């Protein structure tokens, strides 16, 4: 059932009540539970009018597709967007005032025109509007949906006022290569929360560039790229090396002083450890205990996390619970000590931080070392408190290679007898030996596993040769002593 009349009633009620009980929320603050009020809508309309995004003040009228095309094109600077897609319409003429906007939006796949039917006078429901804004902004749908919560009803038509409000919020999320830091504070020993005056561009988020731009005092370093929080326009989760309590760190961004912050002594509360393979173990954390992996709360990953993705407020709370955030494990390590033996440094296994819906970070012993069955091992860390830090090692039979197939001359798939789970292919390699003795090395392609099968890329510019038969064996004992034959056609 359409709820347009209910929306008008809410806005009219807000107008009568005034705004004292419905304060205007800062755009970077997560959405409030109160409905939109007339002042907020009028402020958005005024801003967009200044920018020539919209004209007129009929805020209660339903927005048409033609009007929305113009508003979106102007908000995100999409006029004349470059695309190879040719667009023709059955219901739009070249001399129509909205023609160029329709062409721009449809050619960029931001709006749709099935069989050439654009339907310029048609209305737009909230759910479709959210999708349009997400595509135009190149932002995750969950964030845009969150900004729209205060008026959203999936099957309800968007009003001009509501369109103005959401577009005004969304334009604050347009990336800028001139973004500067407005605040920084340490969340825990390995995580900062950094707010900018605008979101970063993809180029400035990239690790290599970010590592140049973020310069800390006292030996602190950036350990991975900054990640924009879901639902925020410009606040980032920033992973660092382990901070030292009592030290006041300074941060310089792109050569300019960006602020100071106190080193945080808070360690991440991990639950327990357990063996996974003969050379790999995992350290578990639980959302039920108020610990969440950053993969569930950052914009870049929200699409892949589905219903498990969360929007945390400024205090990192959601659903009545405040969370510790585990930032990137890149370059992290822990110490594993056998009872009566010497400590061993185990390093993080890439892309195993939070997979298959589990917060179980994997660490691996140095190449060639294995866990001795029957021995008790204790895990310690300078970034985590582990409630149950010991396990008794056991012999775990490795999975066997069951099949190898060629994908291309530089890539193969390797299937195991059982699903290895949680990306345990990560960091593994196989050797391919041809009948004439030629050897090739293939290494697992991160995050390529589907069930029992993972993609392995040939290294050092090697290529498979048509007509050759290769014997494929694991490097090390991660897949036992198994081997498989691969004949390249």
MIVO-668400 format. One record per residue (C-alpha): residue number from 1; x, y, z. Coordinates in nm, 4 decimals, padded with zeros to 6 digits. Layout:
N
SITE resi        X        Y        Z
SITE  NUM        X        Y        Z
...
# end
This chain:
489
SITE resi        X        Y        Z
SITE    1  00.0000  00.0000  00.0000
SITE    2  00.1299  00.3486 -00.0845
SITE    3  00.2200  00.5583  00.2157
SITE    4  00.2513  00.8964  00.0483
SITE    5 -00.0296  01.0481  00.2530
SITE    6  00.1353  00.9309  00.5748
SITE    7  00.4568  01.1037  00.4734
SITE    8  00.2748  01.4325  00.4130
SITE    9  00.1063  01.3991  00.7504
SITE   10  00.4382  01.3494  00.9224
SITE   11  00.5919  01.6545  00.7544
SITE   12  00.2884  01.8690  00.8290
SITE   13  00.2957  01.7540  01.1918
SITE   14  00.6629  01.8449  01.2127
SITE   15  00.5814  02.1903  01.0747
SITE   16  00.3118  02.2438  01.3377
SITE   17  00.5299  02.1163  01.6232
SITE   18  00.8293  02.3188  01.5164
SITE   19  01.1820  02.1871  01.5291
SITE   20  01.2641  02.2082  01.8978
SITE   21  01.1794  01.8439  01.9561
SITE   22  01.3254  01.7300  01.6226
SITE   23  01.6807  01.8699  01.6048
SITE   24  01.8671  01.8926  01.2751
SITE   25  02.1256  01.6136  01.2571
SITE   26  02.4786  01.6773  01.1344
SITE   27  02.5275  01.5002  00.8035
SITE   28  02.8108  01.2793  00.9285
SITE   29  02.6092  01.1692  01.2308
SITE   30  02.4273  00.8425  01.1798
SITE   31  02.0569  00.8671  01.1044
SITE   32  01.8182  00.9471  01.3853
SITE   33  01.4990  00.7524  01.4478
SITE   34  01.2818  01.0628  01.4247
SITE   35  01.1100  01.1415  01.0955
SITE   36  01.2263  01.4271  00.8772
SITE   37  01.1016  01.7690  00.9742
SITE   38  01.0132  02.0676  00.7588
SITE   39  01.3220  02.2680  00.8553
SITE   40  01.5605  01.9929  00.7467
SITE   41  01.3847  01.9535  00.4158
SITE   42  01.3820  02.3280  00.3548
SITE   43  01.7527  02.3534  00.4366
SITE   44  01.8256  02.0811  00.1811
SITE   45  01.6051  02.2484 -00.0813
SITE   46  01.7799  02.5810 -00.0199
SITE   47  02.1245  02.4255 -00.0604
SITE   48  02.0321  02.2410 -00.3788
SITE   49  01.8653  02.5499 -00.5201
SITE   50  02.1882  02.7449 -00.4716
SITE   51  02.3672  02.4735 -00.6677
SITE   52  02.0947  02.4780 -00.9367
SITE   53  02.0192  02.1143 -00.8677
SITE   54  01.6498  02.1889 -00.8264
SITE   55  01.4082  02.4751 -00.8599
SITE   56  01.0796  02.5444 -00.6917
SITE   57  00.9619  02.4473 -00.3471
SITE   58  00.6771  02.2019 -00.4046
SITE   59  00.8349  01.9699 -00.1508
SITE   60  00.5235  01.7574 -00.0966
SITE   61  00.4805  01.6703 -00.4641
SITE   62  00.5972  01.3336 -00.5835
SITE   63  00.9158  01.3647 -00.7852
SITE   64  00.8948  01.2501 -01.1465
SITE   65  01.1612  01.0455 -01.3220
SITE   66  01.2421  01.3414 -01.5470
SITE   67  01.2884  01.5719 -01.2486
SITE   68  01.4962  01.3152 -01.0660
SITE   69  01.7237  01.2608 -01.3651
SITE   70  01.8080  01.6316 -01.3655
SITE   71  01.8578  01.6445 -00.9883
SITE   72  02.0869  01.3415 -00.9838
SITE   73  02.2865  01.4558 -01.2866
SITE   74  02.3521  01.7980 -01.1330
SITE   75  02.4205  01.6689 -00.7806
SITE   76  02.6937  01.4301 -00.8934
SITE   77  02.8203  01.6176 -01.1993
SITE   78  02.7125  01.3483 -01.4446
SITE   79  02.6202  01.5682 -01.7376
SITE   80  02.7783  01.4406 -02.0557
SITE   81  02.9136  01.1322 -01.8820
SITE   82  03.1469  00.9295 -02.1021
SITE   83  03.0058  00.5923 -02.1972
SITE   84  03.0056  00.3618 -02.4967
SITE   85  02.6398  00.2773 -02.4478
SITE   86  02.4008  00.4098 -02.7106
SITE   87  02.0609  00.5190 -02.5808
SITE   88  01.7363  00.5579 -02.7708
SITE   89  01.3931  00.6295 -02.6255
SITE   90  01.0406  00.5568 -02.7352
SITE   91  00.8846  00.8194 -02.5096
SITE   92  01.1467  01.0965 -02.4947
SITE   93  01.2169  01.3498 -02.7710
SITE   94  01.5506  01.5176 -02.8337
SITE   95  01.3956  01.8612 -02.7691
SITE   96  01.2468  01.7620 -02.4307
SITE   97  01.4011  01.9676 -02.1479
SITE   98  01.5088  01.6522 -01.9635
SITE   99  01.6415  01.4633 -02.2681
SITE  100  02.0129  01.5077 -02.1979
SITE  101  01.9675  01.4079 -01.8341
SITE  102  01.7787  01.0932 -01.9289
SITE  103  02.0492  01.0017 -02.1792
SITE  104  02.3268  01.0586 -01.9251
SITE  105  02.1629  00.8592 -01.6467
SITE  106  02.0508  00.5675 -01.8635
SITE  107  02.3795  00.5425 -02.0533
SITE  108  02.5593  00.5144 -01.7175
SITE  109  02.3114  00.2463 -01.5979
SITE  110  02.2071  00.4693 -01.3079
SITE  111  01.8467  00.4838 -01.4258
SITE  112  01.6730  00.2288 -01.6451
SITE  113  01.4738  00.2538 -01.9680
SITE  114  01.3566 -00.0965 -02.0524
SITE  115  01.2935 -00.1332 -02.4250
SITE  116  01.3564  00.2404 -02.4610
SITE  117  01.0729  00.3341 -02.2260
SITE  118  01.2004  00.6002 -01.9820
SITE  119  00.8590  00.6988 -01.8426
SITE  120  00.9531  01.0630 -01.7704
SITE  121  00.6268  01.1431 -01.5907
SITE  122  00.6374  00.8308 -01.3799
SITE  123  00.7087  00.8430 -01.0084
SITE  124  00.9951  00.6811 -00.8183
SITE  125  00.9605  00.4626 -00.5098
SITE  126  01.2029  00.4928 -00.2178
SITE  127  01.3776  00.1614 -00.2835
SITE  128  01.4513  00.2569 -00.6450
SITE  129  01.5710  00.6027 -00.5412
SITE  130  01.8218  00.4516 -00.2986
SITE  131  01.9596  00.2313 -00.5765
SITE  132  01.9877  00.5295 -00.8119
SITE  133  02.1793  00.7375 -00.5567
SITE  134  02.4088  00.4458 -00.4689
SITE  135  02.4981  00.3952 -00.8354
SITE  136  02.5490  00.7648 -00.9018
SITE  137  02.7705  00.8047 -00.5957
SITE  138  02.9375  00.4656 -00.6437
SITE  139  02.8637  00.3962 -00.2802
SITE  140  02.7257  00.0901 -00.1020
SITE  141  02.3479  00.0585 -00.0922
SITE  142  02.3417  00.0003  00.2832
SITE  143  02.4903  00.3441  00.3525
SITE  144  02.2475  00.5206  00.1202
SITE  145  01.9566  00.3252  00.2616
SITE  146  02.0686  00.4303  00.6091
SITE  147  02.0719  00.7982  00.5133
SITE  148  01.7178  00.7538  00.3812
SITE  149  01.5858  00.5742  00.6911
SITE  150  01.4040  00.8757  00.8236
SITE  151  01.1588  00.8749  00.5352
SITE  152  01.2104  00.5326  00.3779
SITE  153  00.9269  00.2960  00.3006
SITE  154  01.0144  00.0518  00.0236
SITE  155  00.6953  00.0892 -00.1816
SITE  156  00.6308  00.4569 -00.1094
SITE  157  00.6784  00.7310 -00.3696
SITE  158  00.9576  00.9844 -00.3189
SITE  159  00.8603  01.3472 -00.2705
SITE  160  01.0650  01.6388 -00.3988
SITE  161  01.1507  01.7320 -00.0422
SITE  162  01.2718  01.3824  00.0409
SITE  163  01.4725  01.3687 -00.2791
SITE  164  01.6350  01.6988 -00.1874
SITE  165  01.7203  01.5759  00.1618
SITE  166  01.8867  01.2526  00.0482
SITE  167  02.0735  01.4175 -00.2376
SITE  168  02.1987  01.6868 -00.0016
SITE  169  02.3341  01.4196  00.2336
SITE  170  02.4789  01.2172 -00.0528
SITE  171  02.6655  01.5116 -00.2013
SITE  172  02.8579  01.5334  00.1278
SITE  173  02.9841  01.1849  00.0398
SITE  174  03.1348  01.2841 -00.2964
SITE  175  03.5081  01.2012 -00.2728
SITE  176  03.7611  01.4816 -00.2866
SITE  177  04.1355  01.4711 -00.3480
SITE  178  04.1603  01.7826 -00.1309
SITE  179  04.0075  01.6195  00.1797
SITE  180  04.1688  01.7198  00.5090
SITE  181  04.1496  01.5637  00.8543
SITE  182  03.9172  01.7277  01.1065
SITE  183  03.9572  01.4856  01.3981
SITE  184  04.1535  01.1778  01.5026
SITE  185  04.1413  00.9549  01.8081
SITE  186  04.2619  00.6084  01.9015
SITE  187  03.9910  00.3457  01.9395
SITE  188  04.2205  00.0691  02.0611
SITE  189  04.5885 -00.0241  02.0411
SITE  190  04.5780 -00.0877  01.6663
SITE  191  04.2894  00.1255  01.5410
SITE  192  04.2253  00.4940  01.4840
SITE  193  03.9002  00.6677  01.3977
SITE  194  03.9800  00.9512  01.1569
SITE  195  03.7254  01.1989  01.0239
SITE  196  03.7850  01.4136  00.7147
SITE  197  03.5962  01.7114  00.5818
SITE  198  03.5122  01.4995  00.2740
SITE  199  03.5628  01.1342  00.1806
SITE  200  03.8869  01.0305  00.0148
SITE  201  03.9193  00.9380 -00.3495
SITE  202  03.9977  00.5766 -00.4374
SITE  203  04.3509  00.6850 -00.5268
SITE  204  04.4036  00.8401 -00.1837
SITE  205  04.2591  00.5352 -00.0079
SITE  206  04.5000  00.2968 -00.1832
SITE  207  04.7527  00.1591  00.0645
SITE  208  05.0682  00.2721 -00.1137
SITE  209  04.9397  00.6312 -00.1408
SITE  210  04.7866  00.6353  00.2073
SITE  211  05.1129  00.5133  00.3580
SITE  212  05.2866  00.8154  00.2042
SITE  213  05.0153  01.0546  00.3212
SITE  214  04.9695  00.9311  00.6803
SITE  215  05.2902  01.0088  00.8730
SITE  216  05.2993  00.9468  01.2481
SITE  217  05.5514  01.0378  01.5147
SITE  218  05.7311  00.8009  01.7514
SITE  219  05.7627  00.5128  01.5064
SITE  220  05.3902  00.4468  01.4613
SITE  221  05.2971  00.3325  01.1095
SITE  222  04.9922  00.2764  00.8919
SITE  223  04.9485 -00.0989  00.8399
SITE  224  04.6774 -00.1001  00.5747
SITE  225  04.4483  00.1335  00.3832
SITE  226  04.1915  00.3523  00.5622
SITE  227  03.8357  00.2202  00.5281
SITE  228  03.5211  00.4343  00.5213
SITE  229  03.2621  00.3341  00.7811
SITE  230  02.9268  00.2174  00.6497
SITE  231  02.6639  00.4880  00.6940
SITE  232  02.9187  00.7663  00.7349
SITE  233  03.0045  01.0271  00.4767
SITE  234  03.3644  01.0823  00.5834
SITE  235  03.4758  00.8827  00.8903
SITE  236  03.7383  00.6112  00.8510
SITE  237  03.8668  00.3075  01.0372
SITE  238  04.2459  00.3387  01.0159
SITE  239  04.4740  00.0477  01.1205
SITE  240  04.8134  00.1223  01.2764
SITE  241  05.1034 -00.0641  01.4277
SITE  242  05.0690 -00.1210  01.8028
SITE  243  05.0412  00.2077  01.9908
SITE  244  05.2167  00.2699  02.3210
SITE  245  05.0082  00.4040  02.6093
SITE  246  05.1312  00.7304  02.7574
SITE  247  05.2666  00.8610  02.4267
SITE  248  05.1008  01.1511  02.2516
SITE  249  05.1340  01.0859  01.8814
SITE  250  05.1192  01.3511  01.6144
SITE  251  04.9750  01.2888  01.2701
SITE  252  05.0746  01.4654  00.9511
SITE  253  04.8559  01.4164  00.6454
SITE  254  04.9909  01.5086  00.3022
SITE  255  05.2621  01.7114  00.4690
SITE  256  05.0276  01.9148  00.6891
SITE  257  04.9764  01.8793  01.0629
SITE  258  04.6495  01.6966  01.1178
SITE  259  04.6292  01.6629  01.4962
SITE  260  04.7478  01.4624  01.7929
SITE  261  04.6085  01.1664  01.9850
SITE  262  04.6984  00.9670  02.2935
SITE  263  04.8239  00.6119  02.2491
SITE  264  04.5499  00.3716  02.3502
SITE  265  04.6129  00.0814  02.5889
SITE  266  04.2939 -00.1061  02.4996
SITE  267  04.3606 -00.4542  02.3651
SITE  268  04.1077 -00.6487  02.1580
SITE  269  03.9162 -00.9079  02.3590
SITE  270  03.9583 -01.2412  02.1833
SITE  271  03.7850 -01.5566  02.3028
SITE  272  03.9995 -01.8628  02.2354
SITE  273  04.2517 -02.0296  02.0072
SITE  274  04.2367 -02.3577  01.8197
SITE  275  04.4426 -02.5586  01.5736
SITE  276  04.3254 -02.5660  01.2116
SITE  277  04.5984 -02.7535  01.0241
SITE  278  04.9409 -02.8882  01.1165
SITE  279  05.0954 -02.5442  01.0680
SITE  280  04.8007 -02.3064  01.1144
SITE  281  04.5855 -02.1991  01.4082
SITE  282  04.3100 -01.9429  01.4608
SITE  283  04.2253 -01.6794  01.7201
SITE  284  03.8517 -01.6303  01.7680
SITE  285  03.6450 -01.3262  01.8577
SITE  286  03.2681 -01.3064  01.9004
SITE  287  03.0202 -01.0355  01.8122
SITE  288  02.8109 -01.1653  02.1024
SITE  289  03.0934 -01.0456  02.3282
SITE  290  03.0939 -00.7005  02.1722
SITE  291  03.3844 -00.7516  01.9302
SITE  292  03.3309 -00.6994  01.5579
SITE  293  03.5597 -00.7345  01.2607
SITE  294  03.5866 -00.4177  01.0553
SITE  295  03.4710 -00.6122  00.7492
SITE  296  03.1166 -00.5938  00.8851
SITE  297  03.1158 -00.2172  00.9405
SITE  298  03.3001 -00.0655  00.6423
SITE  299  03.1416  00.0572  00.3230
SITE  300  03.3741 -00.1367  00.0924
SITE  301  03.2616 -00.4756  00.2273
SITE  302  02.8961 -00.4134  00.3151
SITE  303  02.7626 -00.5546 -00.0096
SITE  304  02.9336 -00.8878  00.0474
SITE  305  02.8254 -00.9150  00.4116
SITE  306  02.4542 -00.8935  00.3343
SITE  307  02.2305 -00.8865  00.6391
SITE  308  02.5340 -00.9275  00.8662
SITE  309  02.6657 -00.5819  00.7753
SITE  310  02.6102 -00.3187  01.0431
SITE  311  02.6054  00.0577  01.0661
SITE  312  02.7783  00.1715  01.3843
SITE  313  02.7029  00.5126  01.5309
SITE  314  02.9663  00.7642  01.6414
SITE  315  03.0186  00.5675  01.9613
SITE  316  03.0504  00.2432  01.7628
SITE  317  02.7176  00.1215  01.8876
SITE  318  02.4353 -00.0653  01.7154
SITE  319  02.1242 -00.2424  01.8412
SITE  320  02.1935 -00.1334  02.1978
SITE  321  02.5491 -00.2707  02.2048
SITE  322  02.8856 -00.0950  02.1849
SITE  323  03.1515 -00.2776  01.9862
SITE  324  03.5272 -00.3076  01.9829
SITE  325  03.6449 -00.2936  01.6220
SITE  326  03.9173 -00.5244  01.4952
SITE  327  04.0856 -00.3326  01.2154
SITE  328  04.2977 -00.4896  00.9419
SITE  329  04.5228 -00.7783  01.0435
SITE  330  04.7657 -00.7027  00.7614
SITE  331  05.1228 -00.7351  00.8996
SITE  332  04.9960 -00.8584  01.2388
SITE  333  05.1596 -01.1421  01.4260
SITE  334  05.1259 -01.3350  01.7505
SITE  335  05.3679 -01.5418  01.9561
SITE  336  05.3094 -01.9152  01.9987
SITE  337  05.5070 -02.0920  02.2710
SITE  338  05.5246 -02.4711  02.3126
SITE  339  05.5250 -02.5920  02.6722
SITE  340  05.8893 -02.6096  02.7776
SITE  341  06.0046 -02.4647  02.4450
SITE  342  06.1049 -02.1391  02.2787
SITE  343  05.8596 -01.8782  02.1499
SITE  344  05.7808 -01.8778  01.7778
SITE  345  05.6442 -01.5818  01.5815
SITE  346  05.3415 -01.6743  01.3707
SITE  347  05.2212 -01.4349  01.1019
SITE  348  04.8712 -01.3532  00.9860
SITE  349  04.7453 -01.5558  00.6913
SITE  350  04.6088 -01.2989  00.4410
SITE  351  04.2336 -01.2857  00.3781
SITE  352  04.1425 -01.5139  00.6677
SITE  353  04.0403 -01.2394  00.9094
SITE  354  03.6679 -01.2926  00.8851
SITE  355  03.5408 -01.5388  00.6264
SITE  356  03.2560 -01.7859  00.5957
SITE  357  03.0712 -01.5717  00.8501
SITE  358  03.3250 -01.6426  01.1251
SITE  359  03.5556 -01.4078  01.3140
SITE  360  03.8445 -01.6509  01.3334
SITE  361  04.1778 -01.4942  01.2372
SITE  362  04.4334 -01.7439  01.1039
SITE  363  04.8052 -01.7432  01.1838
SITE  364  05.0708 -01.9719  01.0381
SITE  365  05.4038 -02.1006  01.1622
SITE  366  05.7201 -02.0161  00.9648
SITE  367  05.7747 -02.2213  00.6485
SITE  368  05.8676 -02.5804  00.7267
SITE  369  05.7587 -02.5753  01.0929
SITE  370  05.4606 -02.7724  01.2254
SITE  371  05.2731 -02.8104  01.5510
SITE  372  05.3968 -03.1098  01.7510
SITE  373  05.1088 -03.3460  01.8419
SITE  374  05.0492 -03.3795  02.2162
SITE  375  05.2260 -03.0553  02.3044
SITE  376  05.0408 -02.7667  02.4718
SITE  377  05.0855 -02.4336  02.2938
SITE  378  05.0114 -02.0874  02.4367
SITE  379  04.9319 -01.7841  02.2223
SITE  380  05.0216 -01.4324  02.3355
SITE  381  04.9874 -01.0990  02.1587
SITE  382  05.0753 -00.7335  02.2062
SITE  383  04.7404 -00.6276  02.0549
SITE  384  04.4931 -00.8772  02.2063
SITE  385  04.3752 -01.0260  02.5329
SITE  386  04.2900 -01.3930  02.4767
SITE  387  04.0550 -01.5463  02.7339
SITE  388  04.1542 -01.9076  02.6569
SITE  389  04.5018 -01.8867  02.4982
SITE  390  04.6110 -02.2528  02.4930
SITE  391  04.5444 -02.5672  02.2906
SITE  392  04.6949 -02.9146  02.2705
SITE  393  04.8192 -02.9892  01.9212
SITE  394  04.7065 -03.2989  01.7367
SITE  395  04.7884 -03.4631  01.4078
SITE  396  04.5455 -03.3421  01.1423
SITE  397  04.5387 -03.5361  00.8194
SITE  398  04.5859 -03.2896  00.5320
SITE  399  04.3327 -03.2708  00.2542
SITE  400  04.4325 -03.4268 -00.0773
SITE  401  04.4374 -03.2797 -00.4267
SITE  402  04.1587 -03.4443 -00.6254
SITE  403  04.1633 -03.2560 -00.9567
SITE  404  04.3510 -02.9871 -01.1461
SITE  405  04.2193 -02.8008 -01.4512
SITE  406  04.3683 -02.5370 -01.6788
SITE  407  04.1795 -02.2064 -01.6840
SITE  408  04.4211 -02.0288 -01.9161
SITE  409  04.7878 -02.0542 -02.0059
SITE  410  04.8693 -01.8672 -01.6831
SITE  411  04.6066 -02.0006 -01.4426
SITE  412  04.4767 -02.3333 -01.3056
SITE  413  04.2124 -02.4509 -01.0602
SITE  414  04.3033 -02.6911 -00.7822
SITE  415  04.0289 -02.8953 -00.6144
SITE  416  04.0676 -03.0752 -00.2829
SITE  417  03.8872 -03.3834 -00.1543
SITE  418  03.6965 -03.1671  00.0962
SITE  419  03.6105 -02.8007  00.1373
SITE  420  03.9117 -02.6444  00.3134
SITE  421  03.6955 -02.3653  00.4562
SITE  422  03.7975 -02.0163  00.5628
SITE  423  04.0405 -01.9596  00.2765
SITE  424  04.3020 -02.2103  00.3974
SITE  425  04.4348 -02.2126  00.0416
SITE  426  04.5728 -01.8702  00.1341
SITE  427  04.9489 -01.8473  00.0945
SITE  428  04.9769 -02.1965 -00.0578
SITE  429  05.1523 -02.2976 -00.3782
SITE  430  05.1737 -02.5988 -00.6082
SITE  431  05.4529 -02.7105 -00.8400
SITE  432  05.3807 -02.8251 -01.1936
SITE  433  05.6384 -03.0580 -01.3497
SITE  434  05.6176 -03.1513 -01.7175
SITE  435  05.7412 -03.4792 -01.8691
SITE  436  06.0547 -03.3037 -01.9943
SITE  437  06.1376 -03.1732 -01.6466
SITE  438  06.0175 -02.8141 -01.6833
SITE  439  05.8870 -02.6776 -01.3520
SITE  440  05.6307 -02.4059 -01.2941
SITE  441  05.5162 -02.2557 -00.9662
SITE  442  05.1522 -02.1591 -00.9152
SITE  443  05.0296 -01.9627 -00.6125
SITE  444  04.6766 -01.9349 -00.4777
SITE  445  04.4822 -01.6292 -00.5918
SITE  446  04.3425 -01.4682 -00.2788
SITE  447  03.9667 -01.4935 -00.2252
SITE  448  03.9137 -01.7123 -00.5317
SITE  449  03.7962 -02.0239 -00.3464
SITE  450  03.4532 -02.1651 -00.4282
SITE  451  03.3877 -02.4658 -00.2105
SITE  452  03.6641 -02.7211 -00.2608
SITE  453  03.8229 -02.5347 -00.5520
SITE  454  04.0660 -02.2434 -00.5679
SITE  455  04.2396 -02.0586 -00.8494
SITE  456  04.6224 -02.0703 -00.8665
SITE  457  04.8188 -01.8306 -01.0889
SITE  458  05.1434 -01.9290 -01.2618
SITE  459  05.4326 -01.7196 -01.1269
SITE  460  05.7416 -01.5573 -01.2834
SITE  461  05.5813 -01.5115 -01.6258
SITE  462  05.5535 -01.8883 -01.6694
SITE  463  05.2980 -02.0329 -01.9115
SITE  464  05.1377 -02.3709 -01.9646
SITE  465  05.2231 -02.5309 -02.2981
SITE  466  04.9565 -02.6921 -02.5107
SITE  467  04.9995 -03.0677 -02.5414
SITE  468  05.2049 -03.0966 -02.2214
SITE  469  05.1058 -03.3133 -01.9269
SITE  470  05.2053 -03.1806 -01.5859
SITE  471  05.2260 -03.3503 -01.2484
SITE  472  05.0885 -03.1098 -00.9892
SITE  473  05.2134 -03.1445 -00.6296
SITE  474  05.1754 -02.9188 -00.3232
SITE  475  05.4723 -02.7141 -00.2089
SITE  476  05.5090 -02.8321  00.1498
SITE  477  05.2698 -03.0730  00.3167
SITE  478  04.9588 -02.8567  00.3184
SITE  479  04.7882 -03.1068  00.0859
SITE  480  04.9830 -03.4096  00.1965
SITE  481  05.1897 -03.5968 -00.0592
SITE  482  04.9060 -03.5998 -00.3094
SITE  483  04.9479 -03.5121 -00.6739
SITE  484  04.7300 -03.4832 -00.9824
SITE  485  04.7837 -03.4887 -01.3555
SITE  486  04.7041 -03.1922 -01.5776
SITE  487  04.6999 -03.2279 -01.9543
SITE  488  04.6844 -02.8988 -02.1410
SITE  489  04.4837 -02.9140 -02.4600
# end
